[in-house]
Amino acid sequence: MRRNVTLKPYNTFGLDVMAAYVVSVNDINDIERIRKSGYWQVEKKLILGGGSNCLFLDDYYEGLVLLMNNKGISINELTGDRVMVSAAAGEDWTGFVQRMVASGYGGLENLSMIPGKVGASPMQNVGAYGVEVKDVFYRLHAMDLETGKLVDFEASECEFGYRTSVFKTELHGRYLILSVDFILQKQPVLNLNYGSIKEEISRMGIQNPGVLDVSIAISNIRRSKLPDPLQIGNAGSFFKNPVVHQLVFDDLKREFPDIVGHSDKNQTVKLAAGWLIEKAGWKGARVGDVGVHQHQALVLVNYGSATGRDIFGFAMEIQQSVKEKFGIVLEPEVNMI
Ligand SMILES: Cc1cc2nc3c(=O)[nH]c(=O)nc-3n(C[C@H](O)[C@H](O)[C@H](O)COP(=O)(O)OP(=O)(O)OC[C@H]3O[C@@H](n4cnc5c(N)ncnc54)[C@H](O)[C@@H]3O)c2cc1C
């Protein structure tokens, strides 16, 4: 147990937040020990993976931070051409995906290079390039922090949706995810229909791509579009893409003919939040050390010494101005701590 520790290395916004208590969770025994200790009596507790989807609002976190560092990946053959892969929550997501891709297993390649750890991947049902974790998710193992009981959650119990799950909503903070089981394919069916994957693969000179090629292509695209948190603090997309009814979209389209939206099921359209922010005039804007990324309007950045409140206040100004211009309320994707 460490006291009064800076969380700067543990959040990708690079905020210099102090935490009252920080403990590394290397295995289940660590959690059981902490639960029995006096430290468990503190009111506020936070489970932290890679800190790539968190915004600390205050300079001091007066609680206990559990840093997920448990490791382990195991692979079990299933019938047919499938494998079940179990990964511990503290495994680095990118490293895990790379290992699966290198083994030739399909299903995770479109989720290459998403920062963070395995345990957080079901939290908001991470997604990219037409694939979401729910597409490969089988089950997760968790501890109920109220009772200490171990519980399994099947996919049907997780209420996965666009950038959400039951763990981000009703059960927020209640369960500590220990490990996640995924079902992957030995004969991968590639999903190349999203964004510029096909163009990048042909630019790479590949005729018959495999999972590794797709993973490399997506990594190339991501590197060219998204700021690297090691260079400039950010948490990826700050807001979710708003989902509106087709009729609302039709009205907006009449007023803003070049509005960007993708039709979903159930007569709904997912609007590109980045387009709304850009058209509201925020792309590249900067106030002090907080700003909107120059090339990616959905990403808010910390140029150095911004505080969590600076970033939050800036985000609320963007939210207000998008609402005034388009009548659409942007919902943050990032978890406010
Ligand atoms: C450059 C960049 C690009 C990104 N691109 C994408 C993208 O393409 N798609 C996407 O979906 N996201 C993206 N993200 C957001 C982020 O990487 C993901 O949401 C990721 O899964 C967060 O993992 P983490 O370990 O950093 O979670 P953290 O930020 O540490 O935690 C996020 C939330 O999960 C909780 N949590 C973490 N671990 C556990 C656990 N073991 N048990 C219970 N609760 C837990 C935390 O308490 C917190 O509420 C991006 C972020 C960045 C910085």
The ligand as a Gaussian input file, in Angstrom:
#p B3LYP/6-31G(d) Opt

LIG

0 1
 C       -5.632000       7.302000     -28.016000
 C       -6.842000       6.557000     -27.525000
 C       -7.620000       5.847000     -28.419000
 C       -8.752000       5.143000     -27.973000
 N       -9.488000       4.449000     -28.888000
 C      -10.580000       3.758000     -28.480000
 C      -11.354000       3.007000     -29.427000
 O      -11.033000       2.942000     -30.615000
 N      -12.458000       2.355000     -28.967000
 C      -12.822000       2.380000     -27.653000
 O      -13.845000       1.752000     -27.320000
 N      -12.101000       3.069000     -26.738000
 C      -10.990000       3.752000     -27.114000
 N      -10.256000       4.459000     -26.196000
 C      -10.697000       4.494000     -24.785000
 C       -9.989000       3.446000     -23.885000
 O       -8.750000       3.077000     -24.423000
 C      -10.825000       2.174000     -23.693000
 O      -12.079000       2.505000     -23.139000
 C      -10.123000       1.158000     -22.776000
 O      -10.845000      -0.054000     -22.734000
 C       -9.937000       1.673000     -21.355000
 O       -9.090000       0.758000     -20.696000
 P       -8.306000       1.161000     -19.378000
 O       -7.692000      -0.066000     -18.836000
 O       -7.385000       2.289000     -19.658000
 O       -9.514000       1.643000     -18.471000
 P       -9.480000       2.745000     -17.318000
 O       -9.447000       4.101000     -17.936000
 O       -8.440000       2.422000     -16.325000
 O      -10.910000       2.509000     -16.668000
 C      -12.083000       2.793000     -17.379000
 C      -13.282000       2.424000     -16.492000
 O      -13.285000       1.017000     -16.277000
 C      -13.178000       0.714000     -14.888000
 N      -12.316000      -0.477000     -14.797000
 C      -11.079000      -0.627000     -15.316000
 N      -10.626000      -1.881000     -15.089000
 C      -11.595000      -2.523000     -14.405000
 C      -11.719000      -3.836000     -13.864000
 N      -10.753000      -4.751000     -13.986000
 N      -12.859000      -4.158000     -13.201000
 C      -13.857000      -3.255000     -13.063000
 N      -13.794000      -1.994000     -13.546000
 C      -12.679000      -1.637000     -14.216000
 C      -12.597000       1.955000     -14.245000
 O      -12.957000       2.048000     -12.881000
 C      -13.217000       3.049000     -15.099000
 O      -14.539000       3.307000     -14.676000
 C       -9.107000       5.166000     -26.605000
 C       -8.305000       5.880000     -25.696000
 C       -7.186000       6.562000     -26.148000
 C       -6.320000       7.291000     -25.156000

